[in-house]
Amino acid sequence: MAKKDTFRVVTRGHDGNLQIRDFPDDEPLLRSYSQIGIDDCSTDLGLRGMPIFRGLVGPMPEGKNIVRYEAPEVFEMLTKEWSTTKPRKRTRRRTAAPEEARGEAGQSHPADGMLT
């Protein structure tokens, strides 16, 4: 299991653009936000024991070594975008069957013409 060694905070700037800040540890987050608990139920075992902060949604995994926290409005916006994007329909390409198998090569079926 990879150690989560980068803490990413995603917020929205005054102009509406996303602002992403990475930190090497959780100290800057502990100074800026109140810790209200620890994650004890994540399916990503690397997140268990990570702090939960008031005013941020997370922790959530992003890649192998990044712990991501989002401002609530960013979480809501990205979730809405994710839920409205339609998955690309996958279609299979059909390969043409050999002409002999389809009987289109002008050849008759072996049983044709055999009268008993």
N, CA, C and O of each residue as an XYZ file, in Angstrom:
464
protein
N       0.859     -1.177      0.000
C       0.000      0.000      0.000
C       0.899      1.232      0.000
O       1.793      1.356      0.838
N       0.658      2.145     -0.945
C       1.469      3.357     -1.062
C       1.094      4.346      0.034
O      -0.069      4.488      0.410
N       2.117      5.017      0.528
C       1.886      6.016      1.564
C       1.369      7.293      0.917
O       1.913      7.755     -0.086
N       0.330      7.850      1.488
C      -0.226      9.112      0.993
C       0.644     10.239      1.533
O       0.619     10.528      2.729
N       1.415     10.876      0.653
C       2.357     11.877      1.135
C       2.134     13.271      0.558
O       2.961     14.159      0.761
N       1.031     13.475     -0.156
C       0.695     14.801     -0.664
C      -0.756     15.095     -0.300
O      -1.647     14.282     -0.542
N      -0.975     16.253      0.278
C      -2.315     16.687      0.656
C      -2.737     17.774     -0.323
O      -2.090     18.817     -0.411
N      -3.819     17.537     -1.057
C      -4.295     18.471     -2.078
C      -5.611     19.078     -1.616
O      -6.523     18.370     -1.188
N      -5.695     20.404     -1.711
C      -6.923     21.123     -1.363
C      -7.406     21.842     -2.619
O      -6.662     22.602     -3.238
N      -8.662     21.590     -2.984
C      -9.242     22.206     -4.176
C     -10.362     23.137     -3.725
O     -11.331     22.710     -3.098
N     -10.210     24.402     -4.052
C     -11.206     25.411     -3.707
C     -11.553     26.195     -4.971
O     -10.983     25.962     -6.037
N     -12.482     27.113     -4.836
C     -12.873     27.964     -5.957
C     -12.398     29.384     -5.667
O     -12.623     29.919     -4.581
N     -11.741     29.981     -6.648
C     -11.264     31.351     -6.498
C     -12.388     32.351     -6.678
O     -13.522     31.984     -6.986
N     -12.059     33.629     -6.482
C     -13.055     34.692     -6.624
C     -13.571     34.788     -8.058
O     -14.706     35.208     -8.284
N     -12.745     34.401     -9.018
C     -13.147     34.453    -10.428
C     -13.904     33.205    -10.864
O     -14.317     33.116    -12.020
N     -14.097     32.236     -9.963
C     -14.845     31.024    -10.276
C     -13.988     29.854    -10.723
O     -14.482     28.734    -10.847
N     -12.720     30.101    -10.965
C     -11.818     29.026    -11.379
C     -11.405     28.174    -10.185
O     -11.396     28.635     -9.044
N     -11.066     26.925    -10.474
C     -10.591     26.038     -9.417
C      -9.165     26.407     -9.031
O      -8.325     26.699     -9.882
N      -8.920     26.385     -7.744
C      -7.572     26.608     -7.224
C      -7.122     25.335     -6.523
O      -7.804     24.829     -5.632
N      -5.968     24.825     -6.935
C      -5.449     23.579     -6.377
C      -4.145     23.895     -5.673
O      -3.230     24.481     -6.253
N      -4.075     23.496     -4.407
C      -2.847     23.697     -3.628
C      -2.424     22.370     -3.041
O      -3.225     21.658     -2.435
N      -1.151     22.045     -3.227
C      -0.588     20.805     -2.698
C       0.325     21.107     -1.519
O       1.055     22.099     -1.515
N       0.269     20.239     -0.526
C       1.093     20.378      0.671
C       1.796     19.048      0.947
O       1.224     17.987      0.697
N       3.023     19.093      1.456
C       3.751     17.852      1.732
C       3.249     17.104      2.965
O       3.543     15.920      3.129
N       2.496     17.780      3.832
C       1.931     17.141      5.025
C       0.657     17.879      5.413
O       0.241     18.814      4.730
N       0.043     17.457      6.511
C      -1.238     18.056      6.901
C      -1.099     19.248      7.844
O      -2.114     19.786      8.288
N       0.097     19.671      8.161
C       0.295     20.799      9.099
C      -0.381     22.087      8.638
O      -1.074     22.711      9.442
N      -0.216     22.522      7.376
C      -0.911     23.749      6.955
C      -2.428     23.634      7.051
O      -3.111     24.616      7.345
N      -2.954     22.442      6.805
C      -4.401     22.240      6.931
C      -4.841     22.322      8.382
O      -5.892     22.884      8.691
N      -4.035     21.762      9.267
C      -4.363     21.809     10.697
C      -4.357     23.246     11.221
O      -5.091     23.575     12.152
N      -3.522     24.098     10.618
C      -3.489     25.511     11.035
C      -4.673     26.296     10.468
O      -5.137     27.250     11.093
N      -5.165     25.903      9.290
C      -6.225     26.657      8.616
C      -7.636     26.141      8.910
O      -8.598     26.907      8.851
N      -7.765     24.863      9.222
C      -9.083     24.257      9.423
C      -9.116     23.525     10.755
O      -8.087     23.079     11.262
N     -10.309     23.410     11.309
C     -10.482     22.660     12.555
C     -10.668     21.193     12.229
O     -11.515     20.829     11.414
N      -9.871     20.354     12.870
C     -10.037     18.920     12.689
C     -11.212     18.467     13.536
O     -11.276     18.752     14.732
N     -12.156     17.747     12.897
C     -13.349     17.320     13.628
C     -13.430     15.803     13.746
O     -14.399     15.274     14.291
N     -12.437     15.111     13.247
C     -12.442     13.665     13.352
C     -11.350     13.053     12.504
O     -10.491     13.746     11.958
N     -11.406     11.721     12.407
C     -10.483     11.005     11.537
C     -11.286     10.013     10.706
O     -12.331      9.526     11.139
N     -10.794      9.722      9.521
C     -11.460      8.768      8.651
C     -11.210      7.368      9.191
O     -10.064      6.959      9.377
N     -12.290      6.640      9.439
C     -12.131      5.274      9.939
C     -12.932      4.257      9.135
O     -13.088      3.111      9.558
N     -13.446      4.677      7.958
C     -14.280      3.742      7.202
C     -14.008      3.753      5.698
O     -14.772      3.160      4.936
N     -12.960      4.399      5.265
C     -12.684      4.459      3.833
C     -12.324      3.084      3.283
O     -11.668      2.286      3.952
N     -12.762      2.823      2.057
C     -12.375      1.564      1.421
C     -10.917      1.606      0.976
O     -10.296      0.560      0.787
N     -10.370      2.801      0.808
C      -8.946      2.948      0.522
C      -8.228      2.953      1.874
O      -8.293      3.935      2.613
N      -7.556      1.868      2.186
C      -6.941      1.731      3.510
C      -5.904      2.799      3.789
O      -5.622      3.092      4.951
N      -5.328      3.388      2.745
C      -4.354      4.457      2.930
C      -4.968      5.722      3.493
O      -4.248      6.579      4.004
N      -6.291      5.859      3.409
C      -6.965      7.051      3.937
C      -7.405      6.890      5.383
O      -7.708      7.876      6.055
N      -7.441      5.682      5.854
C      -7.880      5.480      7.241
C      -6.913      6.150      8.195
O      -5.696      5.995      8.091
N      -7.478      6.895      9.121
C      -6.667      7.639     10.078
C      -6.349      9.055      9.623
O      -5.778      9.836     10.385
N      -6.714      9.400      8.377
C      -6.490     10.765      7.883
C      -7.487     11.704      8.547
O      -8.602     11.297      8.875
N      -7.091     12.960      8.747
C      -7.993     13.902      9.419
C      -9.189     14.289      8.564
O      -9.117     14.315      7.335
N     -10.292     14.590      9.243
C     -11.484     15.158      8.630
C     -11.579     16.585      9.137
O     -11.514     16.830     10.342
N     -11.732     17.531      8.209
C     -11.718     18.948      8.574
C     -13.092     19.580      8.385
O     -13.818     19.261      7.445
N     -13.431     20.491      9.307
C     -14.656     21.270      9.161
C     -14.471     22.202      7.960
O     -13.460     22.897      7.856
N     -15.452     22.211      7.059
C     -15.404     23.104      5.900
C     -14.769     22.487      4.669
O     -14.664     23.148      3.636
N     -14.338     21.217      4.756
C     -13.785     20.529      3.594
C     -14.436     19.152      3.458
O     -14.778     18.516      4.455
N     -14.601     18.707      2.229
C     -15.103     17.368      1.973
C     -13.887     16.490      1.709
O     -13.054     16.814      0.862
N     -13.789     15.413      2.411
C     -12.655     14.516      2.228
C     -12.324     13.861      3.544
O     -12.993     14.115      4.546
N     -11.345     13.052      3.563
C     -10.351     12.790      2.534
C     -10.874     11.847      1.449
O     -11.734     11.002      1.698
N     -10.332     12.014      0.235
C     -10.649     11.115     -0.866
C      -9.353     10.840     -1.631
O      -8.475     11.701     -1.688
N      -9.228      9.667     -2.208
C      -7.990      9.329     -2.906
C      -7.912     10.014     -4.264
O      -8.918     10.190     -4.950
N      -6.707     10.390     -4.630
C      -6.448     10.897     -5.973
C      -5.084     10.354     -6.372
O      -4.051     10.894     -5.976
N      -5.085      9.322     -7.131
C      -3.823      8.680     -7.476
C      -3.335      7.835     -6.316
O      -4.071      7.580     -5.362
N      -2.086      7.405     -6.407
C      -1.549      6.502     -5.385
C      -1.111      7.210     -4.117
O      -1.204      6.630     -3.035
N      -0.636      8.445     -4.214
C      -0.052      9.066     -3.027
C      -0.659     10.419     -2.683
O      -0.056     11.178     -1.924
N      -1.827     10.745     -3.215
C      -2.430     12.060     -2.957
C      -3.735     11.890     -2.183
O      -4.582     11.066     -2.529
N      -3.875     12.687     -1.132
C      -5.114     12.785     -0.358
C      -5.762     14.094     -0.774
O      -5.142     15.154     -0.684
N      -6.994     14.026     -1.226
C      -7.668     15.212     -1.755
C      -8.785     15.662     -0.820
O      -9.554     14.854     -0.299
N      -8.847     16.969     -0.626
C      -9.930     17.610      0.114
C     -10.509     18.682     -0.799
O      -9.766     19.355     -1.514
N     -11.836     18.847     -0.781
C     -12.485     19.835     -1.627
C     -13.395     20.719     -0.788
O     -13.980     20.278      0.201
N     -13.501     21.985     -1.208
C     -14.496     22.871     -0.613
C     -15.868     22.325     -0.991
O     -16.012     21.745     -2.067
N     -16.874     22.491     -0.148
C     -18.198     21.924     -0.443
C     -18.763     22.346     -1.803
O     -19.354     21.521     -2.501
N     -18.595     23.607     -2.188
C     -19.140     24.047     -3.481
C     -18.396     23.403     -4.655
O     -18.997     23.154     -5.700
N     -17.110     23.133     -4.497
C     -16.352     22.438     -5.532
C     -16.829     20.990     -5.625
O     -17.038     20.470     -6.721
N     -16.999     20.352     -4.489
C     -17.483     18.970     -4.467
C     -18.839     18.862     -5.156
O     -19.066     17.952     -5.953
N     -19.735     19.787     -4.847
C     -21.067     19.774     -5.441
C     -20.992     19.995     -6.945
O     -21.659     19.292     -7.704
N     -20.189     20.960     -7.388
C     -20.069     21.260     -8.810
C     -19.493     20.069     -9.575
O     -20.028     19.681    -10.614
N     -18.402     19.488     -9.063
C     -17.767     18.370     -9.753
C     -18.654     17.129     -9.753
O     -18.652     16.359    -10.713
N     -19.404     16.941     -8.683
C     -20.322     15.801     -8.631
C     -21.438     15.966     -9.648
O     -21.814     14.999    -10.311
N     -21.974     17.174     -9.782
C     -23.022     17.418    -10.777
C     -22.481     17.206    -12.184
O     -23.153     16.602    -13.020
N     -21.275     17.697    -12.453
C     -20.669     17.500    -13.775
C     -20.475     16.014    -14.050
O     -20.766     15.531    -15.145
N     -19.988     15.306    -13.062
C     -19.744     13.876    -13.229
C     -21.038     13.123    -13.485
O     -21.078     12.212    -14.312
N     -22.102     13.503    -12.770
C     -23.354     12.760    -12.899
C     -24.086     13.065    -14.199
O     -24.901     12.254    -14.639
N     -23.828     14.192    -14.820
C     -24.533     14.535    -16.054
C     -23.780     14.117    -17.303
O     -24.365     14.093    -18.386
N     -22.507     13.789    -17.188
C     -21.785     13.334    -18.372
C     -22.257     11.939    -18.732
O     -22.322     11.045    -17.888
N     -22.579     11.777    -19.989
C     -23.063     10.480    -20.446
C     -21.867      9.605    -20.778
O     -20.923     10.053    -21.428
N     -21.907      8.374    -20.337
C     -20.808      7.485    -20.688
C     -20.804      7.237    -22.189
O     -21.855      7.128    -22.819
N     -19.633      7.150    -22.734
C     -19.488      6.904    -24.160
C     -19.929      5.482    -24.454
O     -19.458      4.532    -23.829
N     -20.825      5.347    -25.396
C     -21.301      4.004    -25.738
C     -20.220      3.291    -26.510
O     -19.648      3.816    -27.465
N     -19.962      2.105    -26.078
C     -18.952      1.297    -26.746
C     -19.653      0.387    -27.736
O     -20.602     -0.316    -27.391
N     -19.185      0.408    -28.942
C     -19.744     -0.478    -29.947
C     -18.652     -1.411    -30.426
O     -17.475     -1.056    -30.483
N     -19.067     -2.585    -30.759
C     -18.113     -3.557    -31.287
C     -18.071     -3.424    -32.790
O     -19.094     -3.221    -33.444
N     -16.903     -3.537    -33.312
C     -16.776     -3.583    -34.757
C     -16.994     -5.019    -35.186
O     -16.419     -5.953    -34.627
N     -17.811     -5.164    -36.156
C     -18.074     -6.506    -36.645
C     -17.121     -6.785    -37.791
O     -17.001     -5.995    -38.727
N     -16.462     -7.894    -37.703
C     -15.580     -8.276    -38.791
C     -16.386     -9.047    -39.800
O     -17.254     -9.843    -39.443
N     -16.097     -8.811    -41.061
C     -16.822     -9.507    -42.117
C     -16.438    -10.978    -42.098
O     -15.266    -11.333    -41.969
N     -17.438    -11.812    -42.227
C     -17.193    -13.246    -42.269
C     -16.546    -13.588    -43.607
O     -16.803    -12.905    -44.598
N     -15.731    -14.603    -43.661
C     -15.142    -14.999    -44.941
C     -16.241    -15.314    -45.952
O     -17.311    -15.799    -45.586
N     -15.972    -15.036    -47.216
C     -16.991    -15.215    -48.249
C     -17.494    -16.644    -48.327
O     -18.674    -16.877    -48.591
N     -16.607    -17.603    -48.100
C     -17.030    -19.002    -48.180
C     -18.097    -19.299    -47.144
O     -19.043    -20.041    -47.411
N     -17.946    -18.729    -45.980
C     -18.900    -19.009    -44.912
C     -20.253    -18.385    -45.205
O     -21.283    -18.899    -44.771
N     -20.257    -17.275    -45.942
C     -21.515    -16.605    -46.240
C     -22.146    -17.130    -47.518
O     -23.311    -16.841    -47.792
N     -21.386    -17.911    -48.322
C     -21.926    -18.450    -49.556
C     -22.056    -17.409    -50.648
O     -22.897    -17.560    -51.534
N     -21.237    -16.339    -50.615
C     -21.352    -15.269    -51.593
C     -20.274    -15.349    -52.670
O     -20.179    -14.441    -53.495
N     -19.486    -16.370    -52.688
C     -18.404    -16.435    -53.654
C     -18.841    -17.103    -54.945
O     -18.005    -17.460    -55.776
N     -20.121    -17.272    -55.117
C     -20.608    -17.896    -56.326
C     -20.559    -19.413    -56.259
O     -20.873    -20.101    -57.230
N     -20.175    -19.909    -55.138
C     -20.121    -21.357    -54.975
C     -21.429    -21.814    -54.364
O     -22.017    -21.144    -53.515
N     -21.847    -22.930    -54.804
C     -23.082    -23.455    -54.240
C     -22.762    -24.314    -53.033
O     -21.619    -24.714    -52.810
N     -23.752    -24.572    -52.299
C     -23.608    -25.422    -51.122
C     -23.278    -26.829    -51.601
O     -23.806    -27.242    -52.634
N     -22.443    -27.579    -50.914
C     -22.075    -28.915    -51.361
C     -23.280    -29.818    -51.579
O     -23.222    -30.713    -52.422
N     -24.338    -29.618    -50.867
C     -25.513    -30.477    -51.021
C     -26.340    -30.100    -52.238
O     -27.165    -30.892    -52.694
N     -26.128    -28.880    -52.781
C     -26.882    -28.442    -53.951
C     -26.474    -29.278    -55.160
O     -25.300    -29.609    -55.328
N     -27.413    -29.604    -55.968
C     -27.133    -30.335    -57.190
C     -27.016    -31.829    -56.990
O     -26.878    -32.570    -57.963
N     -27.066    -32.271    -55.803
C     -26.984    -33.704    -55.555
C     -28.397    -34.227    -55.387
O     -29.039    -34.031    -54.355
N     -28.832    -34.853    -56.361
C     -30.171    -35.447    -56.288
C     -30.043    -36.930    -56.082
O     -29.287    -37.608    -56.777
N     -30.744    -37.400    -55.179
C     -30.715    -38.843    -54.962
C     -32.004    -39.491    -55.283
O     -32.133    -40.708    -55.149
